[in-house]
Amino acid sequence: MPHQIAVITGAGAGIGRATARTLARAGCDVALIGRDAARLEDAAAELAELHIRTLTIPADVTDAEALERAADQIEATLGPITLWVNCAGAGVSGQFVELPPEEIRRATEVTYLGTVFGTRTALIRMRRRGYGTIVNLDAISLPRPLRSIESGARAAIRAFTESLRPEILHDGDRILLSLVRLPAINTPRFVWTRNHTGKRLRPAGPVFEPEIAAEAISRAAFGRHRDVRVGLSGIGHRMAAFLAPALLDRRQADHAYHQQLEKYPAPDNTPDNLFTPVSGAHGAHGPFDHLSRRTMPVLLTTTLRTILTGTALAAGMGALLVTLRRKR
């Protein structure tokens, strides 16, 4: 295996920053891409004691040419890129009809097109050598009201990733395109999201520390897993969406609003990172350390899900055969 040169977008804070630490501890040289130069330098300084090489490049992931220039600089400075992790994202929350079109466009471009452009930049270089790993992020929770734009962008990332995999297989490259499906993660995004609800945002469902997400990304990359699902949250909702979608819609309408909003009003002057980065010292963690879980949940890889599904189907067929025999 070649020496690992990892590139992380959205590396200044949140999941990207936690992932930089995790990959650096694994011995990777790390290139950090984000919009805030000072925050990237602060993130790189945290890795100094790990005795790995780092490179910080301020760039907006919606600028495809900027990502191309960044990748060229990384390979000239650190070496061939072997791992690319798309962590950058931006959000806007509120009733859909109240969201300005320019905010809808920007949030979609950062989250979806940022992933697409990052994947393209990495894939062009990895195909020259025939190997590498690209990790994209998805959400395992159901689409929720007030988060229609993010939900749409994540669904698009999922479809894009699944559509691109056969192309890579067709070309015979040993390039892994992995999708890590995450629950709610305690990052600054709950403070930074452009917020039209009038209330402070909070995570819905089980919330985990960003180090959990970073560990899942690391396992997806080094374990060569096609998919990794972090935890079991969302599975019940997915089943309900399949079996009783109208009932689930009603439940979401009745309960999903207060699950995502705190009782306290949001200050009118709270800065957000939709168009420009939020200044100041911000790390991987958000304001919900008191709620978040620090223990690693079950990680469902593609292999494990196949085994569990096969076992469940076998058990169901066995029970059906027993029932049929008794009726005879």
Phi and psi in degrees as a GROMACS rama.xvg file:
@    title "Ramachandran Plot"
@    xaxis  label "Phi"
@    yaxis  label "Psi"
@TYPE xy
-68.6808  162.016  PRO-2
-60.5016  138.359  HIS-3
-84.7059  122.839  GLN-4
-112.257  109.307  ILE-5
-103.338  138.035  ALA-6
-116.889  133.16  VAL-7
-128.579  123.328  ILE-8
-90.2676  155.336  THR-9
63.3248  36.1884  GLY-10
-85.0655  -5.6642  ALA-11
-74.8575  -24.3246  GLY-12
-157.269  174.468  ALA-13
63.3667  -142.498  GLY-14
-61.7988  -39.4092  ILE-15
-60.1173  -41.6782  GLY-16
-68.97  -42.8503  ARG-17
-63.7531  -37.5527  ALA-18
-65.7336  -37.9892  THR-19
-58.7774  -43.5077  ALA-20
-65.1728  -43.5826  ARG-21
-64.1676  -45.234  THR-22
-69.6914  -33.9715  LEU-23
-65.8505  -39.5758  ALA-24
-64.4983  -27.0698  ARG-25
-80.3705  -0.670331  ALA-26
97.2481  6.35409  GLY-27
-77.9213  142.147  CYS-28
-76.0736  142.562  ASP-29
-128.022  129.395  VAL-30
-106.134  128.736  ALA-31
-110.664  122.898  LEU-32
-115.744  133.642  ILE-33
-171.098  178.811  GLY-34
-89.2786  -27.6879  ARG-35
-97.3677  107.437  ASP-36
-62.8618  -41.2887  ALA-37
-64.6376  -39.6272  ALA-38
-69.6212  -36.0597  ARG-39
-63.0293  -41.9958  LEU-40
-63.8863  -38.3761  GLU-41
-65.0401  -40.8766  ASP-42
-64.5878  -40.4596  ALA-43
-66.4099  -35.9303  ALA-44
-62.6731  -31.2532  ALA-45
-64.9932  -22.0603  GLU-46
-94.1592  -2.77995  LEU-47
-59.8165  -38.9428  ALA-48
-70.8027  -11.4171  GLU-49
-87.9185  -3.8134  LEU-50
58.1762  44.4296  HIS-51
-119.131  162.363  ILE-52
-84.5103  140.964  ARG-53
-130.583  157.974  THR-54
-147.301  128.908  LEU-55
-109.618  133.775  THR-56
-135.449  109.081  ILE-57
-69.1751  124.768  PRO-58
-162.033  150.454  ALA-59
-97.2257  126.014  ASP-60
-67.8776  -13.6625  VAL-61
-80.4174  -6.77395  THR-62
-100.593  98.5377  ASP-63
-61.8941  -38.358  ALA-64
-67.1641  -35.5674  GLU-65
-64.5628  -38.2336  ALA-66
-67.1646  -36.8166  LEU-67
-62.6886  -45.1252  GLU-68
-63.8213  -39.6016  ARG-69
-62.8232  -43.7444  ALA-70
-63.6366  -40.8183  ALA-71
-61.9117  -40.9358  ASP-72
-66.0784  -39.8532  GLN-73
-62.4909  -47.4529  ILE-74
-69.2034  -30.4407  GLU-75
-72.5953  -29.1823  ALA-76
-95.6863  -47.426  THR-77
-101.569  -33.9083  LEU-78
127.313  -176.413  GLY-79
-60.1988  131.779  PRO-80
-71.108  126.24  ILE-81
-112.029  -20.3394  THR-82
-141.723  128.147  LEU-83
-127.704  125.269  TRP-84
-119.085  120.206  VAL-85
-92.2181  98.3542  ASN-86
-108.06  -11.1252  CYS-87
-66.8986  142.767  ALA-88
-167.032  159.156  GLY-89
-147.633  152.468  ALA-90
-137.293  162.068  GLY-91
-140.078  128.067  VAL-92
-115.861  142.717  SER-93
149.74  173.872  GLY-94
-58.839  132.404  GLN-95
-54.3927  -44.2446  PHE-96
-69.1441  -13.2712  VAL-97
-93.5017  -4.55062  GLU-98
-85.8384  127.521  LEU-99
-65.4858  142.356  PRO-100
-55.9525  -37.4823  PRO-101
-66.3684  -30.929  GLU-102
-74.5388  -38.4964  GLU-103
-59.7272  -46.8917  ILE-104
-62.1998  -46.6271  ARG-105
-65.0602  -45.7652  ARG-106
-62.0648  -38.4841  ALA-107
-68.729  -41.0028  THR-108
-64.0174  -44.227  GLU-109
-65.7471  -48.63  VAL-110
-75.3832  -50.8344  THR-111
-84.2458  -59.0355  TYR-112
-65.7237  -29.9204  LEU-113
-60.3463  -39.869  GLY-114
-69.2431  -42.51  THR-115
-63.3183  -47.5007  VAL-116
-66.4384  -39.26  PHE-117
-63.4428  -42.9575  GLY-118
-62.0824  -44.2752  THR-119
-62.4958  -44.8121  ARG-120
-60.1053  -44.2843  THR-121
-68.8369  -42.5372  ALA-122
-66.0039  -38.516  LEU-123
-56.4827  -43.1674  ILE-124
-78.8003  -36.839  ARG-125
-68.3817  -32.6265  MET-126
-67.1868  -24.8331  ARG-127
-64.2773  -28.8437  ARG-128
-108.065  -14.9575  ARG-129
83.4626  12.1202  GLY-130
-152.718  163.603  TYR-131
145.956  173.415  GLY-132
-137.288  134.084  THR-133
-123.296  131.251  ILE-134
-118.228  124.805  VAL-135
-111.106  159.058  ASN-136
-113.364  140.606  LEU-137
-131.346  166.867  ASP-138
-109.72  137.196  ALA-139
-91.0134  -13.9049  ILE-140
-74.3099  157.609  SER-141
-66.4114  154.836  LEU-142
-55.2492  132.527  PRO-143
-117.309  150.91  ARG-144
-60.981  153.236  PRO-145
77.6348  -8.51521  LEU-146
-127.795  35.956  ARG-147
-64.4803  -34.6162  SER-148
-72.5769  -45.9278  ILE-149
-63.9124  -41.8172  GLU-150
-60.2436  -41.8614  SER-151
-65.123  -40.3156  GLY-152
-66.0421  -41.5308  ALA-153
-67.5786  -37.8575  ARG-154
-63.3446  -37.9133  ALA-155
-66.5177  -39.6931  ALA-156
-61.1977  -42.342  ILE-157
-62.4997  -47.213  ARG-158
-66.5567  -40.2413  ALA-159
-60.398  -46.5504  PHE-160
-62.0207  -44.9541  THR-161
-68.184  -30.6201  GLU-162
-74.9395  -32.8294  SER-163
-77.8967  -29.0014  LEU-164
-56.1473  -46.2717  ARG-165
-61.6936  -31.1375  PRO-166
-63.7069  -42.1582  GLU-167
-65.2418  -42.0578  ILE-168
-64.1026  -40.8097  LEU-169
-59.8187  -36.1153  HIS-170
-83.3072  -6.84941  ASP-171
75.3672  16.4698  GLY-172
-81.7551  149.196  ASP-173
-90.8963  57.3245  ARG-174
-112.017  123.894  ILE-175
-93.9396  129.891  LEU-176
-112.579  104.815  LEU-177
-105.9  147.053  SER-178
-120.853  120.246  LEU-179
-104.913  120.277  VAL-180
-99.6235  118.585  ARG-181
-111.885  146.081  LEU-182
-79.7603  -166.668  PRO-183
-64.9836  133.208  ALA-184
-120.949  135.589  ILE-185
-76.801  85.875  ASN-186
-124.181  171.875  THR-187
-66.2081  -4.90411  PRO-188
-57.2114  -29.9988  ARG-189
-69.4709  -20.7001  PHE-190
-94.8059  -33.2053  VAL-191
-86.2594  -16.3268  TRP-192
-64.8317  135.615  THR-193
-61.5046  121.141  ARG-194
-120.48  116.801  ASN-195
-108.756  12.1118  HIS-196
-85.0498  -21.4501  THR-197
85.1729  -9.93118  GLY-198
-119.875  158.24  LYS-199
-69.3273  141.406  ARG-200
-85.4065  149.107  LEU-201
-142.384  157.623  ARG-202
-72.8841  145.608  PRO-203
-104.468  136.497  ALA-204
82.3185  -172.063  GLY-205
-60.0845  135.096  PRO-206
-120.603  138.629  VAL-207
-121.886  158.98  PHE-208
-72.1021  153.572  GLU-209
-62.3931  -23.3128  PRO-210
-64.161  -28.2799  GLU-211
-66.0976  -44.6645  ILE-212
-62.7208  -41.7909  ALA-213
-63.6969  -39.4464  ALA-214
-65.9011  -39.2907  GLU-215
-63.8198  -40.47  ALA-216
-62.5804  -43.3012  ILE-217
-62.2219  -43.5144  SER-218
-66.9984  -37.755  ARG-219
-61.4648  -42.2603  ALA-220
-71.6262  -50.9273  ALA-221
-84.1834  -21.4111  PHE-222
-88.902  -2.51338  GLY-223
57.057  46.3949  ARG-224
-94.0699  132.67  HIS-225
-66.1242  -43.2073  ARG-226
-138.491  145.479  ASP-227
-135.615  124.158  VAL-228
-106.49  127.119  ARG-229
-94.35  106.709  VAL-230
84.047  175.113  GLY-231
-104.476  -0.687548  LEU-232
-64.0592  142.226  SER-233
96.8091  -20.2663  GLY-234
-66.3405  -43.3597  ILE-235
-61.6316  -40.8642  GLY-236
-65.4504  -37.8536  HIS-237
-64.6386  -39.8438  ARG-238
-64.9157  -41.2774  MET-239
-64.2409  -37.0646  ALA-240
-64.4924  -31.4456  ALA-241
-79.7125  -40.911  PHE-242
-87.4338  -37.7967  LEU-243
-142.891  68.6814  ALA-244
-61.6494  -38.312  PRO-245
-65.8103  -38.9461  ALA-246
-64.9039  -40.0168  LEU-247
-66.2965  -39.8114  LEU-248
-56.9904  -44.403  ASP-249
-65.3477  -40.6899  ARG-250
-64.468  -41.8581  ARG-251
-62.823  -42.2783  GLN-252
-62.0383  -34.8008  ALA-253
-83.8628  -31.4863  ASP-254
-122.294  -22.8666  HIS-255
-70.0324  -26.4565  ALA-256
-64.8681  -55.1887  TYR-257
-69.7668  -20.5268  HIS-258
-70.5089  -24.8296  GLN-259
-102.907  -6.46216  GLN-260
-123.592  137.576  LEU-261
-80.6585  167.537  GLU-262
-73.1194  -22.4324  LYS-263
-86.4809  142.436  TYR-264
-69.5593  148.619  PRO-265
-81.478  135.623  ALA-266
-59.9081  144.31  PRO-267
-67.4957  -27.0956  ASP-268
-100.971  19.2889  ASN-269
-68.2356  123.262  THR-270
-72.8955  153.442  PRO-271
-133.04  167.925  ASP-272
-107.798  22.7079  ASN-273
-64.9008  -48.3392  LEU-274
-106.87  -30.4496  PHE-275
-136.564  149.8  THR-276
-66.73  149.75  PRO-277
-80.5935  126.211  VAL-278
-75.2493  162.666  SER-279
108.469  171.378  GLY-280
-84.0764  109.807  ALA-281
-130.601  136.953  HIS-282
-109.015  -148.432  GLY-283
-76.6933  -32.3747  ALA-284
-89.4773  149.12  HIS-285
-97.8405  -160.391  GLY-286
-89.1948  11.8703  PRO-287
-115.868  37.7806  PHE-288
-59.269  -31.2068  ASP-289
-71.7762  -16.3754  HIS-290
-105.646  -22.9404  LEU-291
-80.0556  152.662  SER-292
-97.257  139.479  ARG-293
-106.538  -9.21611  ARG-294
-90.6197  142.208  THR-295
-67.499  122.946  MET-296
-77.6409  -178.09  PRO-297
-64.1466  132.782  VAL-298
-104.989  114.9  LEU-299
-95.6375  105.419  LEU-300
-86.5792  171.139  THR-301
-58.4176  -42.3639  THR-302
-63.5911  -46.2492  THR-303
-65.4975  -40.3695  LEU-304
-63.7108  -37.3491  ARG-305
-63.5214  -42.9578  THR-306
-63.5236  -46.8712  ILE-307
-64.5164  -41.6396  LEU-308
-64.7894  -43.7723  THR-309
-61.7416  -41.2351  GLY-310
-63.592  -43.3694  THR-311
-63.9115  -41.8228  ALA-312
-65.5633  -40.8303  LEU-313
-63.2928  -41.819  ALA-314
-64.5654  -40.8391  ALA-315
-64.4678  -42.3076  GLY-316
-65.2634  -38.4985  MET-317
-63.2023  -43.0692  GLY-318
-64.8883  -37.3063  ALA-319
-65.6679  -42.5546  LEU-320
-63.2058  -41.5619  LEU-321
-61.6378  -42.7673  VAL-322
-62.3518  -43.792  THR-323
-63.8013  -40.1662  LEU-324
-65.125  -38.9681  ARG-325
-65.63  -35.5567  ARG-326
-68.5935  -29.0646  LYS-327
